Amino acid sequence: MSEEEPFPWEIGVYDAHCHPTDTMASVVDIPHMKTTTLTIMATRGEDQDLVQHTAASLVGETSQSQTDRIVPCFGWHPWFSHQITDDSQATPNTRKTEHYAAVLTPSPTDDLTFLDTLPDPKPLSEFISETRARLQQFPNALVGEIGLDKTFRLPGPWTPEDIDSRDDQITPGSREGRRLTHYRVKPEHQRSILKAQLQLAGEMNRAVSLHSVQAHGAVIEVLKEVWAGHERVVLSRRKRDRQRDAEGAVSEDEEDEVPPSRPFPPRICMHSYSGSVDPIRQLIHKSNPSDIYFSFSSLINLNGAPARKVGDVVKALPEDRILIESDLHKAGAQLDELMEDVARQICKLRGWELRHGVQLLADNWRRFVFG
């Protein structure tokens, strides 16, 4: 495969994870892009409505098809999980100070300047109810971006210099270059928020885009909790053949049945997967009732030091579980360039002929999103 080989955009190129609503001015570029479809994530309070309104403007208020230019995703990222209070507890912390004292480490109760910058926490039940309504509005919508992160630290208050240099085209709520504090969200709180969203995805039969940074073991533990009692039975080939003969053909009525609600999503994408080969064996084990996919981006995975490790991971994965993404904060030409770059790199790592590889990646995305 030559780098000069024309890129086959006409096959269809699908971005499994991106954030163009972080730069709303760029959204108008989406209909003119080479990338076929963008899977657009929500992460926090400021962008849930933006993703919803973008979807409504580009694909209609309710109807969706598999040829839409975007697939909206609604979820609460672990970086902002401290802004949610878990009111499913017997005695939820409804007061702002008590809540942040309970979910942040170290406790910020003596840091009033920092506490004052934090928003009043949103009840988990309210967020889940709102997200359920958004998923009902958009039949193809996913749950994302959700997950766990052991390294993230909260940004500090805005300084006058930060405000003066702020890009007003960027959607509020993210770090935007502010200095980081020593405050972190406690792992157990992140897990509670993640688990509730996984269960909602199961209830709505929607796939999930999952963030995991130095937390792959913890993610697997949470998945095992929601999978418990629903594991697939792994049969030997002989037993599978006997069962198939005994069951016979499935009737048309049975094929048309609505999938039953489960407390876990049917499909999960490990977004910009940064782990080693070892966790993959647990994540794609045949007994797991969720199908796990792995997406890769040039920005996170295939530049600098991580590239060699990711190369080993890409080569170890089943070819039908690989996705590509940009993870970019805006739409437009730069996103197209990143998608072409990551597709070429994945094809080179796997030894795929370019057109064949782009077709495989397109098929994988459709199966991940639509089942």
Secondary structure, DSSP 4 states (H G I P E B T S, - for coil): --TTSPP-GGG--EEEEE-GGGBGGGGGGGGG-SSSEEEE---STTTHHHHHHHHHHHH-SS---TT-SEEEEE---GGGGGGEE-TTSSS---SHHHHHHHHEES--TT-HHHHHHSPPPEEHHHHHHHHHHHHHH-TT-EEEEEEEESS---B-PPPHHHHHH--TTBPTTS-TTPPB-S-EE-HHHHHHHHHHHHHHHHHHT--EEEEEES-HHHHHHHHHHHHTT-PPP---HHHHHHHHHHH-PPPHHHHTSPPPP-SS-SEEEETT--S-SHHHHHHT-TT-SSEEEEEE-TTTTSSSTHHHHHHHHHHHS-GGGEEE----SS-SHHHHHHHHHHHHHHHHHHT--HHHHHHHHHHHHHHHHH-
